[in-house]
Every structure is written in C-alpha cells, then in structure tokens.
Amino acid sequence: MNEKYYRLMSQIGGGSIALGVIVLVTGIVTGILMIVNGARLLVNKKNLIF
C-alpha cells in the first residue's frame, strides 16, 4: 500500500513541477508582450489627431 502512495506522490510532484514551468513561461511571455505593446503605443501617440 505504501508503494502505491509513493508512486502517486511522485506523479503529483512531477505534474506540479511541469505546471509550474508552464505558468512561469506563460507569465514571462505575457509580460514581454505587454511591455512591447505599451512601447508601441507610446511611440505612436504622436500620430493621433483630435
């Protein structure tokens, strides 16, 4: 019975690490895209005509 729990904990631990890496990469990519988009908006604001 203990071996079953040991394998289950190993699978859950590996899944948690994989999910953490995916969330980390997604967060970094989203942050970079927001910075680039904000910079483009600041550069192009002089082209606005009211």
C-alpha positions in Angstrom: 0.0 0.0 0.0 2.8 2.4 0.8 4.3 1.8 -2.6 1.1 3.0 -4.2 1.2 6.2 -2.3 4.9 6.7 -3.1 4.2 6.4 -6.9 1.2 8.7 -6.6 3.2 11.3 -4.8 5.9 11.1 -7.5 3.4 11.6 -10.3 1.8 14.5 -8.5 5.2 16.1 -7.7 6.3 15.8 -11.4 3.0 17.2 -12.6 3.3 20.2 -10.2 6.8 21.0 -11.4 5.7 20.8 -15.1 2.6 23.0 -14.4 4.9 25.5 -12.6 7.2 25.7 -15.5 4.3 26.3 -17.9 2.9 29.0 -15.7 6.3 30.7 -15.4 6.9 30.7 -19.1 3.4 32.0 -19.9 3.8 34.8 -17.3 7.2 35.9 -18.8 5.8 35.8 -22.4 2.8 37.8 -21.4 4.9 40.4 -19.6 7.2 40.8 -22.6 4.2 41.2 -24.9 2.7 43.9 -22.6 5.9 45.9 -22.5 6.3 45.8 -26.3 2.7 46.7 -26.8 3.0 49.6 -24.3 6.1 50.9 -26.0 4.4 50.8 -29.4 1.5 52.8 -28.0 3.8 55.4 -26.6 5.8 55.8 -29.8 2.6 56.1 -32.0 0.7 58.5 -29.7 2.2 61.5 -31.6 0.2 60.3 -34.7 -3.1 60.9 -33.1 -5.2 63.8 -34.5 -8.1 65.2 -32.4 
